Amino acid sequence: MSSLPRRLDVQEAAEDVRHRTLSELPRTLDRLIYLASMRDYNTGLYYHDGLAARFSQEVACEALADCHREVFRQLVACSLENVVCQMEAYMKSTHTSPGEFLAAWRKLEPYRVAVPVEADPLSAQLLFSTFKIALAILEARLNPRSRESDASPHQSPGR
């Protein structure tokens, strides 16, 4: 098979993913996590039975990888405020308590496995930093008292 028809198949399959699946997910963060879940963490290959049946496993894998990179770039381009809103909405959609969610995301950093394998390392680090700041903002909103105590003036020992 020549590369041009194959590339057209990948583009068609990617459009299928965007139209049938990704358009149903409300946020860029949700799309990133969904696409990452389609990837085998041992091989880095993407699997989607329906897409592979319609095209081929190889075309499906490339289409999902293309969509994953595209969604990653979109999320990297989001403002911090937007990422905080997306993370808060995603957190609510998990039906996990906010405290448990924030603790798990701080400790396990699951967002690290959501990044495409071929992602630019600088962009990946930028997104990781954005997620860490977003988590801190959400935690501060969850525990406003700890924020107040942090803001109180410290008295010097001489007073």
N, CA, C and O atoms as a GROMACS GRO file, in nm:
protein
  636
    1MET      N    1   0.084  -0.117   0.000
    1MET     CA    2   0.000   0.000   0.000
    1MET      C    3   0.089   0.124   0.000
    1MET      O    4   0.183   0.132   0.079
    2SER      N    5   0.062   0.218  -0.086
    2SER     CA    6   0.144   0.339  -0.089
    2SER      C    7   0.112   0.426   0.032
    2SER      O    8   0.007   0.411   0.095
    3SER      N    9   0.204   0.517   0.062
    3SER     CA   10   0.188   0.597   0.182
    3SER      C   11   0.075   0.699   0.170
    3SER      O   12   0.012   0.732   0.270
    4LEU      N   13   0.047   0.750   0.048
    4LEU     CA   14  -0.059   0.849   0.032
    4LEU      C   15  -0.197   0.792   0.065
    4LEU      O   16  -0.267   0.850   0.148
    5PRO      N   17  -0.239   0.681   0.004
    5PRO     CA   18  -0.369   0.626   0.043
    5PRO      C   19  -0.373   0.588   0.191
    5PRO      O   20  -0.476   0.604   0.257
    6ARG      N   21  -0.262   0.539   0.242
    6ARG     CA   22  -0.257   0.501   0.383
    6ARG      C   23  -0.274   0.625   0.470
    6ARG      O   24  -0.347   0.621   0.569
    7ARG      N   25  -0.208   0.736   0.435
    7ARG     CA   26  -0.220   0.860   0.511
    7ARG      C   27  -0.363   0.912   0.504
    7ARG      O   28  -0.415   0.964   0.603
    8LEU      N   29  -0.426   0.897   0.389
    8LEU     CA   30  -0.566   0.937   0.377
    8LEU      C   31  -0.654   0.852   0.467
    8LEU      O   32  -0.750   0.902   0.526
    9ASP      N   33  -0.622   0.724   0.479
    9ASP     CA   34  -0.696   0.636   0.570
    9ASP      C   35  -0.677   0.682   0.715
    9ASP      O   36  -0.773   0.684   0.792
   10VAL      N   37  -0.556   0.718   0.751
   10VAL     CA   38  -0.529   0.765   0.887
   10VAL      C   39  -0.608   0.893   0.913
   10VAL      O   40  -0.666   0.910   1.020
   11GLN      N   41  -0.609   0.984   0.816
   11GLN     CA   42  -0.684   1.108   0.833
   11GLN      C   43  -0.834   1.081   0.846
   11GLN      O   44  -0.902   1.144   0.927
   12GLU      N   45  -0.885   0.988   0.766
   12GLU     CA   46  -1.026   0.952   0.774
   12GLU      C   47  -1.058   0.888   0.910
   12GLU      O   48  -1.161   0.918   0.971
   13ALA      N   49  -0.972   0.801   0.955
   13ALA     CA   50  -0.992   0.735   1.085
   13ALA      C   51  -0.985   0.838   1.198
   13ALA      O   52  -1.064   0.832   1.293
   14ALA      N   53  -0.892   0.932   1.189
   14ALA     CA   54  -0.880   1.036   1.292
   14ALA      C   55  -1.006   1.122   1.294
   14ALA      O   56  -1.055   1.158   1.401
   15GLU      N   57  -1.057   1.154   1.178
   15GLU     CA   58  -1.181   1.232   1.170
   15GLU      C   59  -1.297   1.153   1.231
   15GLU      O   60  -1.385   1.210   1.296
   16ASP      N   61  -1.298   1.024   1.211
   16ASP     CA   62  -1.399   0.937   1.270
   16ASP      C   63  -1.391   0.944   1.423
   16ASP      O   64  -1.494   0.954   1.491
   17VAL      N   65  -1.271   0.937   1.476
   17VAL     CA   66  -1.252   0.946   1.622
   17VAL      C   67  -1.299   1.082   1.672
   17VAL      O   68  -1.369   1.090   1.773
   18ARG      N   69  -1.262   1.188   1.604
   18ARG     CA   70  -1.303   1.323   1.646
   18ARG      C   71  -1.455   1.336   1.646
   18ARG      O   72  -1.514   1.388   1.741
   19HIS      N   73  -1.517   1.287   1.539
   19HIS     CA   74  -1.662   1.304   1.521
   19HIS      C   75  -1.743   1.212   1.613
   19HIS      O   76  -1.838   1.258   1.678
   20ARG      N   77  -1.708   1.086   1.619
   20ARG     CA   78  -1.789   0.988   1.693
   20ARG      C   79  -1.760   0.983   1.842
   20ARG      O   80  -1.849   0.955   1.922
   21THR      N   81  -1.638   1.010   1.880
   21THR     CA   82  -1.600   0.990   2.020
   21THR      C   83  -1.560   1.120   2.089
   21THR      O   84  -1.621   1.158   2.188
   22LEU      N   85  -1.460   1.187   2.036
   22LEU     CA   86  -1.407   1.304   2.106
   22LEU      C   87  -1.509   1.416   2.117
   22LEU      O   88  -1.510   1.490   2.215
   23SER      N   89  -1.595   1.429   2.017
   23SER     CA   90  -1.697   1.535   2.022
   23SER      C   91  -1.797   1.512   2.135
   23SER      O   92  -1.865   1.606   2.177
   24GLU      N   93  -1.806   1.389   2.183
   24GLU     CA   94  -1.897   1.357   2.293
   24GLU      C   95  -1.836   1.387   2.430
   24GLU      O   96  -1.908   1.392   2.530
   25LEU      N   97  -1.706   1.407   2.435
   25LEU     CA   98  -1.638   1.437   2.561
   25LEU      C   99  -1.635   1.587   2.580
   25LEU      O  100  -1.593   1.659   2.489
   26PRO      N  101  -1.679   1.637   2.696
   26PRO     CA  102  -1.702   1.780   2.711
   26PRO      C  103  -1.577   1.868   2.720
   26PRO      O  104  -1.584   1.988   2.690
   27ARG      N  105  -1.465   1.811   2.760
   27ARG     CA  106  -1.347   1.895   2.785
   27ARG      C  107  -1.222   1.836   2.720
   27ARG      O  108  -1.214   1.715   2.697
   28THR      N  109  -1.126   1.922   2.693
   28THR     CA  110  -0.998   1.879   2.636
   28THR      C  111  -0.928   1.783   2.732
   28THR      O  112  -0.869   1.685   2.687
   29LEU      N  113  -0.933   1.810   2.861
   29LEU     CA  114  -0.871   1.721   2.959
   29LEU      C  115  -0.932   1.581   2.952
   29LEU      O  116  -0.859   1.482   2.958
   30ASP      N  117  -1.062   1.572   2.940
   30ASP     CA  118  -1.130   1.442   2.928
   30ASP      C  119  -1.082   1.369   2.803
   30ASP      O  120  -1.060   1.248   2.805
   31ARG      N  121  -1.067   1.444   2.695
   31ARG     CA  122  -1.022   1.383   2.569
   31ARG      C  123  -0.879   1.330   2.582
   31ARG      O  124  -0.847   1.222   2.533
   32LEU      N  125  -0.794   1.408   2.649
   32LEU     CA  126  -0.656   1.364   2.669
   32LEU      C  127  -0.651   1.234   2.749
   32LEU      O  128  -0.579   1.141   2.713
   33ILE      N  129  -0.727   1.229   2.856
   33ILE     CA  130  -0.728   1.110   2.941
   33ILE      C  131  -0.789   0.991   2.866
   33ILE      O  132  -0.739   0.879   2.877
   34TYR      N  133  -0.894   1.015   2.791
   34TYR     CA  134  -0.954   0.907   2.712
   34TYR      C  135  -0.853   0.850   2.612
   34TYR      O  136  -0.835   0.729   2.604
   35LEU      N  137  -0.789   0.937   2.536
   35LEU     CA  138  -0.695   0.891   2.435
   35LEU      C  139  -0.576   0.819   2.498
   35LEU      O  140  -0.528   0.719   2.443
   36ALA      N  141  -0.530   0.868   2.610
   36ALA     CA  142  -0.420   0.799   2.680
   36ALA      C  143  -0.463   0.659   2.723
   36ALA      O  144  -0.382   0.567   2.725
   37SER      N  145  -0.591   0.644   2.757
   37SER     CA  146  -0.641   0.513   2.801
   37SER      C  147  -0.650   0.413   2.686
   37SER      O  148  -0.662   0.293   2.708
   38MET      N  149  -0.644   0.462   2.564
   38MET     CA  150  -0.646   0.374   2.446
   38MET      C  151  -0.508   0.318   2.416
   38MET      O  152  -0.493   0.232   2.328
   39ARG      N  153  -0.408   0.366   2.487
   39ARG     CA  154  -0.269   0.328   2.462
   39ARG      C  155  -0.225   0.219   2.560
   39ARG      O  156  -0.253   0.226   2.679
   40ASP      N  157  -0.158   0.120   2.506
   40ASP     CA  158  -0.098   0.015   2.590
   40ASP      C  159   0.030   0.074   2.648
   40ASP      O  160   0.121   0.112   2.575
   41TYR      N  161   0.037   0.080   2.780
   41TYR     CA  162   0.152   0.143   2.845
   41TYR      C  163   0.280   0.064   2.831
   41TYR      O  164   0.389   0.117   2.854
   42ASN      N  165   0.270  -0.062   2.793
   42ASN     CA  166   0.389  -0.145   2.774
   42ASN      C  167   0.451  -0.129   2.636
   42ASN      O  168   0.572  -0.143   2.619
   43THR      N  169   0.367  -0.099   2.537
   43THR     CA  170   0.417  -0.089   2.399
   43THR      C  171   0.408   0.051   2.341
   43THR      O  172   0.479   0.084   2.247
   44GLY      N  173   0.320   0.134   2.398
   44GLY     CA  174   0.297   0.267   2.342
   44GLY      C  175   0.202   0.266   2.223
   44GLY      O  176   0.178   0.371   2.163
   45LEU      N  177   0.148   0.149   2.189
   45LEU     CA  178   0.055   0.139   2.076
   45LEU      C  179  -0.088   0.160   2.123
   45LEU      O  180  -0.124   0.125   2.236
   46TYR      N  181  -0.168   0.217   2.034
   46TYR     CA  182  -0.308   0.246   2.064
   46TYR      C  183  -0.395   0.134   2.007
   46TYR      O  184  -0.367   0.079   1.901
   47TYR      N  185  -0.503   0.104   2.080
   47TYR     CA  186  -0.596  -0.001   2.036
   47TYR      C  187  -0.739   0.049   2.045
   47TYR      O  188  -0.779   0.110   2.144
   48HIS      N  189  -0.814   0.021   1.940
   48HIS     CA  190  -0.956   0.053   1.936
   48HIS      C  191  -1.019  -0.046   1.840
   48HIS      O  192  -1.003  -0.034   1.719
   49ASP      N  193  -1.088  -0.144   1.894
   49ASP     CA  194  -1.142  -0.253   1.812
   49ASP      C  195  -1.232  -0.205   1.699
   49ASP      O  196  -1.219  -0.250   1.586
   50GLY      N  197  -1.322  -0.113   1.729
   50GLY     CA  198  -1.415  -0.064   1.627
   50GLY      C  199  -1.344   0.006   1.513
   50GLY      O  200  -1.375  -0.016   1.396
   51LEU      N  201  -1.248   0.089   1.547
   51LEU     CA  202  -1.172   0.162   1.445
   51LEU      C  203  -1.086   0.066   1.364
   51LEU      O  204  -1.076   0.079   1.242
   52ALA      N  205  -1.025  -0.030   1.432
   52ALA     CA  206  -0.940  -0.128   1.364
   52ALA      C  207  -1.023  -0.215   1.270
   52ALA      O  208  -0.975  -0.253   1.164
   53ALA      N  209  -1.146  -0.247   1.307
   53ALA     CA  210  -1.233  -0.327   1.220
   53ALA      C  211  -1.272  -0.249   1.096
   53ALA      O  212  -1.286  -0.307   0.988
   54ARG      N  213  -1.289  -0.120   1.111
   54ARG     CA  214  -1.330  -0.036   0.997
   54ARG      C  215  -1.213  -0.004   0.905
   54ARG      O  216  -1.230   0.006   0.784
   55PHE      N  217  -1.094   0.013   0.963
   55PHE     CA  218  -0.975   0.049   0.885
   55PHE      C  219  -0.876  -0.066   0.894
   55PHE      O  220  -0.887  -0.164   0.820
   56SER      N  221  -0.781  -0.056   0.982
   56SER     CA  222  -0.687  -0.164   1.015
   56SER      C  223  -0.629  -0.128   1.150
   56SER      O  224  -0.642  -0.014   1.195
   57GLN      N  225  -0.565  -0.222   1.216
   57GLN     CA  226  -0.507  -0.193   1.347
   57GLN      C  227  -0.400  -0.085   1.335
   57GLN      O  228  -0.392   0.005   1.419
   58GLU      N  229  -0.319  -0.093   1.232
   58GLU     CA  230  -0.211   0.005   1.212
   58GLU      C  231  -0.266   0.145   1.188
   58GLU      O  232  -0.216   0.242   1.245
   59VAL      N  233  -0.368   0.156   1.104
   59VAL     CA  234  -0.430   0.286   1.074
   59VAL      C  235  -0.498   0.340   1.200
   59VAL      O  236  -0.487   0.459   1.229
   60ALA      N  237  -0.568   0.255   1.273
   60ALA     CA  238  -0.635   0.297   1.396
   60ALA      C  239  -0.533   0.349   1.496
   60ALA      O  240  -0.555   0.452   1.561
   61CYS      N  241  -0.422   0.279   1.509
   61CYS     CA  242  -0.317   0.319   1.602
   61CYS      C  243  -0.262   0.457   1.564
   61CYS      O  244  -0.248   0.544   1.651
   62GLU      N  245  -0.232   0.477   1.439
   62GLU     CA  246  -0.179   0.607   1.395
   62GLU      C  247  -0.282   0.718   1.411
   62GLU      O  248  -0.248   0.830   1.450
   63ALA      N  249  -0.408   0.689   1.381
   63ALA     CA  250  -0.514   0.790   1.393
   63ALA      C  251  -0.531   0.832   1.539
   63ALA      O  252  -0.543   0.951   1.569
   64LEU      N  253  -0.532   0.736   1.630
   64LEU     CA  254  -0.544   0.767   1.772
   64LEU      C  255  -0.423   0.846   1.822
   64LEU      O  256  -0.437   0.938   1.902
   65ALA      N  257  -0.305   0.809   1.775
   65ALA     CA  258  -0.183   0.882   1.812
   65ALA      C  259  -0.190   1.026   1.762
   65ALA      O  260  -0.154   1.119   1.834
   66ASP      N  261  -0.238   1.045   1.639
   66ASP     CA  262  -0.253   1.181   1.584
   66ASP      C  263  -0.350   1.263   1.669
   66ASP      O  264  -0.323   1.378   1.702
   67CYS      N  265  -0.463   1.203   1.703
   67CYS     CA  266  -0.563   1.273   1.785
   67CYS      C  267  -0.507   1.304   1.923
   67CYS      O  268  -0.532   1.411   1.978
   68HIS      N  269  -0.431   1.211   1.978
   68HIS     CA  270  -0.372   1.231   2.111
   68HIS      C  271  -0.275   1.350   2.109
   68HIS      O  272  -0.279   1.435   2.198
   69ARG      N  273  -0.190   1.355   2.008
   69ARG     CA  274  -0.096   1.468   1.997
   69ARG      C  275  -0.172   1.600   1.978
   69ARG      O  276  -0.134   1.702   2.035
   70GLU      N  277  -0.277   1.598   1.899
   70GLU     CA  278  -0.357   1.718   1.874
   70GLU      C  279  -0.423   1.769   2.003
   70GLU      O  280  -0.417   1.888   2.033
   71VAL      N  281  -0.484   1.680   2.077
   71VAL     CA  282  -0.551   1.717   2.202
   71VAL      C  283  -0.448   1.765   2.304
   71VAL      O  284  -0.473   1.860   2.377
   72PHE      N  285  -0.333   1.700   2.309
   72PHE     CA  286  -0.225   1.743   2.398
   72PHE      C  287  -0.186   1.888   2.366
   72PHE      O  288  -0.175   1.970   2.456
   73ARG      N  289  -0.164   1.918   2.239
   73ARG     CA  290  -0.128   2.056   2.200
   73ARG      C  291  -0.237   2.155   2.240
   73ARG      O  292  -0.207   2.266   2.284
   74GLN      N  293  -0.363   2.115   2.224
   74GLN     CA  294  -0.474   2.203   2.262
   74GLN      C  295  -0.472   2.232   2.411
   74GLN      O  296  -0.493   2.346   2.453
   75LEU      N  297  -0.446   2.130   2.491
   75LEU     CA  298  -0.444   2.149   2.637
   75LEU      C  299  -0.324   2.232   2.681
   75LEU      O  300  -0.337   2.314   2.772
   76VAL      N  301  -0.210   2.212   2.618
   76VAL     CA  302  -0.092   2.292   2.651
   76VAL      C  303  -0.119   2.440   2.623
   76VAL      O  304  -0.068   2.527   2.693
   77ALA      N  305  -0.200   2.469   2.521
   77ALA     CA  306  -0.229   2.607   2.483
   77ALA      C  307  -0.335   2.673   2.572
   77ALA      O  308  -0.357   2.793   2.563
   78CYS      N  309  -0.401   2.596   2.658
   78CYS     CA  310  -0.505   2.652   2.745
   78CYS      C  311  -0.442   2.737   2.855
   78CYS      O  312  -0.330   2.713   2.900
   79SER      N  313  -0.517   2.836   2.897
   79SER     CA  314  -0.473   2.919   3.008
   79SER      C  315  -0.481   2.839   3.138
   79SER      O  316  -0.550   2.738   3.145
   80LEU      N  317  -0.409   2.884   3.239
   80LEU     CA  318  -0.414   2.820   3.370
   80LEU      C  319  -0.558   2.820   3.422
   80LEU      O  320  -0.604   2.719   3.475
   81GLU      N  321  -0.626   2.931   3.408
   81GLU     CA  322  -0.765   2.941   3.454
   81GLU      C  323  -0.852   2.835   3.387
   81GLU      O  324  -0.935   2.771   3.452
   82ASN      N  325  -0.833   2.817   3.258
   82ASN     CA  326  -0.910   2.717   3.184
   82ASN      C  327  -0.877   2.576   3.232
   82ASN      O  328  -0.968   2.494   3.248
   83VAL      N  329  -0.750   2.547   3.256
   83VAL     CA  330  -0.711   2.414   3.304
   83VAL      C  331  -0.769   2.389   3.444
   83VAL      O  332  -0.814   2.277   3.473
   84VAL      N  333  -0.770   2.489   3.528
   84VAL     CA  334  -0.829   2.475   3.662
   84VAL      C  335  -0.978   2.440   3.649
   84VAL      O  336  -1.026   2.350   3.717
   85CYS      N  337  -1.048   2.511   3.563
   85CYS     CA  338  -1.191   2.484   3.542
   85CYS      C  339  -1.213   2.342   3.487
   85CYS      O  340  -1.303   2.271   3.532
   86GLN      N  341  -1.130   2.304   3.391
   86GLN     CA  342  -1.144   2.169   3.335
   86GLN      C  343  -1.115   2.062   3.440
   86GLN      O  344  -1.185   1.962   3.449
   87MET      N  345  -1.010   2.084   3.519
   87MET     CA  346  -0.974   1.986   3.620
   87MET      C  347  -1.084   1.976   3.727
   87MET      O  348  -1.117   1.867   3.772
   88GLU      N  349  -1.139   2.089   3.765
   88GLU     CA  350  -1.246   2.089   3.864
   88GLU      C  351  -1.368   2.013   3.811
   88GLU      O  352  -1.428   1.933   3.883
   89ALA      N  353  -1.405   2.037   3.687
   89ALA     CA  354  -1.519   1.968   3.626
   89ALA      C  355  -1.489   1.819   3.610
   89ALA      O  356  -1.576   1.734   3.634
   90TYR      N  357  -1.367   1.786   3.570
   90TYR     CA  358  -1.328   1.645   3.558
   90TYR      C  359  -1.333   1.577   3.694
   90TYR      O  360  -1.381   1.465   3.706
   91MET      N  361  -1.283   1.645   3.796
   91MET     CA  362  -1.283   1.592   3.932
   91MET      C  363  -1.427   1.559   3.974
   91MET      O  364  -1.452   1.452   4.030
   92LYS      N  365  -1.519   1.650   3.947
   92LYS     CA  366  -1.660   1.627   3.983
   92LYS      C  367  -1.718   1.509   3.905
   92LYS      O  368  -1.802   1.436   3.958
   93SER      N  369  -1.675   1.491   3.782
   93SER     CA  370  -1.728   1.383   3.699
   93SER      C  371  -1.681   1.244   3.743
   93SER      O  372  -1.739   1.143   3.704
   94THR      N  373  -1.574   1.239   3.823
   94THR     CA  374  -1.521   1.110   3.867
   94THR      C  375  -1.599   1.053   3.985
   94THR      O  376  -1.583   0.935   4.018
   95HIS      N  377  -1.683   1.132   4.048
   95HIS     CA  378  -1.762   1.090   4.163
   95HIS      C  379  -1.673   1.043   4.278
   95HIS      O  380  -1.711   0.958   4.359
   96THR      N  381  -1.553   1.099   4.283
   96THR     CA  382  -1.459   1.077   4.392
   96THR      C  383  -1.464   1.202   4.479
   96THR      O  384  -1.489   1.311   4.428
   97SER      N  385  -1.441   1.187   4.607
   97SER     CA  386  -1.440   1.306   4.690
   97SER      C  387  -1.325   1.397   4.644
   97SER      O  388  -1.219   1.349   4.606
   98PRO      N  389  -1.348   1.528   4.649
   98PRO     CA  390  -1.241   1.620   4.606
   98PRO      C  391  -1.110   1.597   4.679
   98PRO      O  392  -1.003   1.603   4.618
   99GLY      N  393  -1.118   1.570   4.808
   99GLY     CA  394  -0.995   1.547   4.885
   99GLY      C  395  -0.920   1.425   4.835
   99GLY      O  396  -0.797   1.429   4.821
  100GLU      N  397  -0.992   1.316   4.809
  100GLU     CA  398  -0.927   1.194   4.758
  100GLU      C  399  -0.869   1.217   4.619
  100GLU      O  400  -0.758   1.173   4.589
  101PHE      N  401  -0.945   1.284   4.535
  101PHE     CA  402  -0.899   1.312   4.399
  101PHE      C  403  -0.770   1.394   4.402
  101PHE      O  404  -0.672   1.358   4.337
  102LEU      N  405  -0.771   1.503   4.478
  102LEU     CA  406  -0.654   1.590   4.483
  102LEU      C  407  -0.533   1.518   4.542
  102LEU      O  408  -0.421   1.534   4.493
  103ALA      N  409  -0.556   1.439   4.646
  103ALA     CA  410  -0.446   1.364   4.706
  103ALA      C  411  -0.386   1.264   4.607
  103ALA      O  412  -0.265   1.251   4.596
  104ALA      N  413  -0.473   1.194   4.536
  104ALA     CA  414  -0.424   1.095   4.439
  104ALA      C  415  -0.349   1.163   4.325
  104ALA      O  416  -0.243   1.116   4.284
  105TRP      N  417  -0.402   1.272   4.275
  105TRP     CA  418  -0.336   1.340   4.164
  105TRP      C  419  -0.204   1.402   4.208
  105TRP      O  420  -0.108   1.408   4.130
  106ARG      N  421  -0.198   1.450   4.333
  106ARG     CA  422  -0.071   1.504   4.383
  106ARG      C  423   0.032   1.392   4.400
  106ARG      O  424   0.148   1.406   4.361
  107LYS      N  425  -0.011   1.282   4.459
  107LYS     CA  426   0.082   1.174   4.492
  107LYS      C  427   0.119   1.088   4.370
  107LYS      O  428   0.237   1.062   4.346
  108LEU      N  429   0.019   1.045   4.294
  108LEU     CA  430   0.042   0.953   4.183
  108LEU      C  431   0.077   1.022   4.051
  108LEU      O  432   0.137   0.961   3.962
  109GLU      N  433   0.040   1.149   4.039
  109GLU     CA  434   0.061   1.226   3.916
  109GLU      C  435   0.017   1.148   3.792
  109GLU      O  436   0.097   1.127   3.701
  110PRO      N  437  -0.111   1.106   3.787
  110PRO     CA  438  -0.157   1.026   3.673
  110PRO      C  439  -0.152   1.100   3.539
  110PRO      O  440  -0.152   1.037   3.433
  111TYR      N  441  -0.147   1.231   3.545
  111TYR     CA  442  -0.140   1.310   3.422
  111TYR      C  443  -0.011   1.282   3.345
  111TYR      O  444  -0.005   1.307   3.224
  112ARG      N  445   0.092   1.232   3.411
  112ARG     CA  446   0.219   1.204   3.343
  112ARG      C  447   0.204   1.095   3.237
  112ARG      O  448   0.270   1.099   3.134
  113VAL      N  449   0.116   0.997   3.262
  113VAL     CA  450   0.097   0.890   3.163
  113VAL      C  451  -0.004   0.931   3.056
  113VAL      O  452  -0.025   0.857   2.960
  114ALA      N  453  -0.064   1.046   3.071
  114ALA     CA  454  -0.162   1.093   2.972
  114ALA      C  455  -0.096   1.168   2.856
  114ALA      O  456  -0.163   1.203   2.759
  115VAL      N  457   0.032   1.192   2.866
  115VAL     CA  458   0.104   1.267   2.763
  115VAL      C  459   0.144   1.172   2.649
  115VAL      O  460   0.191   1.061   2.675
  116PRO      N  461   0.127   1.216   2.525
  116PRO     CA  462   0.170   1.131   2.413
  116PRO      C  463   0.320   1.101   2.419
  116PRO      O  464   0.398   1.183   2.467
  117VAL      N  465   0.357   0.984   2.372
  117VAL     CA  466   0.497   0.941   2.377
  117VAL      C  467   0.587   1.040   2.304
  117VAL      O  468   0.697   1.072   2.351
  118GLU      N  469   0.543   1.089   2.190
  118GLU     CA  470   0.626   1.177   2.106
  118GLU      C  471   0.612   1.324   2.144
  118GLU      O  472   0.654   1.411   2.067
  119ALA      N  473   0.554   1.353   2.259
  119ALA     CA  474   0.533   1.493   2.298
  119ALA      C  475   0.667   1.564   2.317
  119ALA      O  476   0.765   1.504   2.363
  120ASP      N  477   0.669   1.689   2.281
  120ASP     CA  478   0.785   1.774   2.305
  120ASP      C  479   0.809   1.780   2.455
  120ASP      O  480   0.718   1.815   2.530
  121PRO      N  481   0.930   1.746   2.502
  121PRO     CA  482   0.957   1.743   2.647
  121PRO      C  483   0.928   1.876   2.717
  121PRO      O  484   0.880   1.877   2.830
  122LEU      N  485   0.957   1.987   2.652
  122LEU     CA  486   0.931   2.118   2.712
  122LEU      C  487   0.781   2.140   2.729
  122LEU      O  488   0.736   2.190   2.832
  123SER      N  489   0.703   2.103   2.628
  123SER     CA  490   0.557   2.116   2.638
  123SER      C  491   0.502   2.025   2.746
  123SER      O  492   0.412   2.063   2.820
  124ALA      N  493   0.557   1.905   2.756
  124ALA     CA  494   0.513   1.812   2.860
  124ALA      C  495   0.541   1.870   2.999
  124ALA      O  496   0.455   1.866   3.087
  125GLN      N  497   0.662   1.925   3.018
  125GLN     CA  498   0.696   1.984   3.147
  125GLN      C  499   0.607   2.105   3.178
  125GLN      O  500   0.568   2.126   3.293
  126LEU      N  501   0.576   2.183   3.077
  126LEU     CA  502   0.486   2.297   3.095
  126LEU      C  503   0.349   2.249   3.142
  126LEU      O  504   0.292   2.306   3.235
  127LEU      N  505   0.298   2.145   3.079
  127LEU     CA  506   0.167   2.092   3.118
  127LEU      C  507   0.172   2.034   3.259
  127LEU      O  508   0.078   2.053   3.337
  128PHE      N  509   0.278   1.962   3.292
  128PHE     CA  510   0.292   1.907   3.428
  128PHE      C  511   0.290   2.020   3.531
  128PHE      O  512   0.224   2.009   3.634
  129SER      N  513   0.363   2.128   3.504
  129SER     CA  514   0.365   2.242   3.595
  129SER      C  515   0.227   2.306   3.606
  129SER      O  516   0.184   2.343   3.716
  130THR      N  517   0.159   2.317   3.494
  130THR     CA  518   0.024   2.374   3.494
  130THR      C  519  -0.069   2.288   3.579
  130THR      O  520  -0.149   2.340   3.656
  131PHE      N  521  -0.059   2.157   3.563
  131PHE     CA  522  -0.142   2.067   3.644
  131PHE      C  523  -0.110   2.081   3.793
  131PHE      O  524  -0.202   2.085   3.875
  132LYS      N  525   0.015   2.090   3.828
  132LYS     CA  526   0.053   2.103   3.969
  132LYS      C  527  -0.002   2.233   4.028
  132LYS      O  528  -0.051   2.234   4.141
  133ILE      N  529   0.006   2.341   3.952
  133ILE     CA  530  -0.048   2.470   3.999
  133ILE      C  531  -0.200   2.462   4.009
  133ILE      O  532  -0.259   2.511   4.105
  134ALA      N  533  -0.264   2.400   3.910
  134ALA     CA  534  -0.410   2.384   3.912
  134ALA      C  535  -0.453   2.303   4.034
  134ALA      O  536  -0.552   2.336   4.098
  135LEU      N  537  -0.379   2.198   4.065
  135LEU     CA  538  -0.410   2.118   4.184
  135LEU      C  539  -0.398   2.202   4.311
  135LEU      O  540  -0.481   2.192   4.400
  136ALA      N  541  -0.294   2.284   4.319
  136ALA     CA  542  -0.274   2.370   4.436
  136ALA      C  543  -0.389   2.471   4.448
  136ALA      O  544  -0.436   2.498   4.559
  137ILE      N  545  -0.433   2.525   4.337
  137ILE     CA  546  -0.546   2.620   4.339
  137ILE      C  547  -0.672   2.550   4.386
  137ILE      O  548  -0.745   2.602   4.470
  138LEU      N  549  -0.699   2.431   4.333
  138LEU     CA  550  -0.819   2.357   4.374
  138LEU      C  551  -0.812   2.318   4.520
  138LEU      O  552  -0.912   2.322   4.591
  139GLU      N  553  -0.694   2.280   4.566
  139GLU     CA  554  -0.678   2.245   4.706
  139GLU      C  555  -0.701   2.368   4.795
  139GLU      O  556  -0.763   2.357   4.901
  140ALA      N  557  -0.652   2.482   4.754
  140ALA     CA  558  -0.673   2.605   4.830
  140ALA      C  559  -0.821   2.641   4.836
  140ALA      O  560  -0.869   2.691   4.938
  141ARG      N  561  -0.892   2.617   4.728
  141ARG     CA  562  -1.036   2.641   4.727
  141ARG      C  563  -1.108   2.544   4.819
  141ARG      O  564  -1.208   2.579   4.883
  142LEU      N  565  -1.059   2.423   4.826
  142LEU     CA  566  -1.120   2.320   4.910
  142LEU      C  567  -1.094   2.346   5.057
  142LEU      O  568  -1.180   2.319   5.141
  143ASN      N  569  -0.976   2.397   5.089
  143ASN     CA  570  -0.936   2.424   5.228
  143ASN      C  571  -0.903   2.572   5.246
  143ASN      O  572  -0.786   2.607   5.260
  144PRO      N  573  -1.004   2.658   5.246
  144PRO     CA  574  -0.974   2.802   5.256
  144PRO      C  575  -0.909   2.840   5.387
  144PRO      O  576  -0.838   2.941   5.392
  145ARG      N  577  -0.930   2.764   5.495
  145ARG     CA  578  -0.870   2.798   5.625
  145ARG      C  579  -0.718   2.786   5.621
  145ARG      O  580  -0.648   2.868   5.680
  146SER      N  581  -0.668   2.684   5.551
  146SER     CA  582  -0.522   2.670   5.544
  146SER      C  583  -0.461   2.787   5.468
  146SER      O  584  -0.348   2.828   5.497
  147ARG      N  585  -0.534   2.840   5.374
  147ARG     CA  586  -0.487   2.956   5.299
  147ARG      C  587  -0.484   3.078   5.390
  147ARG      O  588  -0.391   3.159   5.384
  148GLU      N  589  -0.587   3.093   5.476
  148GLU     CA  590  -0.592   3.207   5.567
  148GLU      C  591  -0.477   3.202   5.666
  148GLU      O  592  -0.415   3.305   5.695
  149SER      N  593  -0.447   3.083   5.720
  149SER     CA  594  -0.338   3.073   5.817
  149SER      C  595  -0.203   3.099   5.752
  149SER      O  596  -0.112   3.152   5.816
  150ASP      N  597  -0.190   3.060   5.622
  150ASP     CA  598  -0.066   3.088   5.550
  150ASP      C  599  -0.048   3.238   5.528
  150ASP      O  600   0.064   3.287   5.520
  151ALA      N  601  -0.160   3.311   5.517
  151ALA     CA  602  -0.153   3.453   5.487
  151ALA      C  603  -0.138   3.538   5.614
  151ALA      O  604  -0.110   3.658   5.606
  152SER      N  605  -0.157   3.477   5.731
  152SER     CA  606  -0.148   3.557   5.853
  152SER      C  607  -0.004   3.599   5.877
  152SER      O  608   0.088   3.522   5.852
  153PRO      N  609   0.014   3.719   5.926
  153PRO     CA  610   0.152   3.766   5.949
  153PRO      C  611   0.217   3.687   6.062
  153PRO      O  612   0.152   3.658   6.162
  154HIS      N  613   0.340   3.654   6.045
  154HIS     CA  614   0.416   3.583   6.148
  154HIS      C  615   0.480   3.688   6.239
  154HIS      O  616   0.538   3.786   6.193
  155GLN      N  617   0.468   3.662   6.365
  155GLN     CA  618   0.530   3.755   6.458
  155GLN      C  619   0.676   3.716   6.475
  155GLN      O  620   0.710   3.598   6.481
  156SER      N  621   0.759   3.816   6.483
  156SER     CA  622   0.900   3.788   6.505
  156SER      C  623   0.919   3.744   6.650
  156SER      O  624   0.841   3.783   6.737
  157PRO      N  625   1.022   3.663   6.678
  157PRO     CA  626   1.044   3.612   6.812
  157PRO      C  627   1.070   3.724   6.914
  157PRO      O  628   1.049   3.702   7.033
  158GLY      N  629   1.112   3.840   6.871
  158GLY     CA  630   1.144   3.949   6.963
  158GLY      C  631   1.020   4.020   7.015
  158GLY      O  632   1.031   4.102   7.106
  159ARG      N  633   0.903   3.992   6.961
  159ARG     CA  634   0.783   4.067   7.003
  159ARG      C  635   0.709   3.996   7.110
  159ARG      O  636   0.606   4.045   7.157
   0.00000   0.00000   0.00000
